[in-house]
Amino acid sequence: MPEANKPKLFEVGFTTGKGSGLGLYLVKKMMDVYGWTIIEDGEHGKGAKFTITIPRLSNYKKDCQNLKGIFESGQ
């Protein structure tokens, strides 16, 4: 993956071929909802490499409880 493309990878409409430019954009948006992260950290000429980070379950449970409280209180 050329370094110049990396900052644009998750932007809506960005494509290096004939795609729609929605795939990685939608993946990133869905991961943001769950508090996960995705980055491309491959080396040019060797292919793309995506690293996904998922927080520990204990943090996820706390976040879900906080969200549940927000929805129940009607905020």
Secondary structure, DSSP 8 states (H G I E B T S, - for coil): --TTTGGGTTSTT--SSSS-S-HHHHHHHHHHHHT-EEEE---TTT---EEEE---HHHHHHHHHHHHHHHHHT-
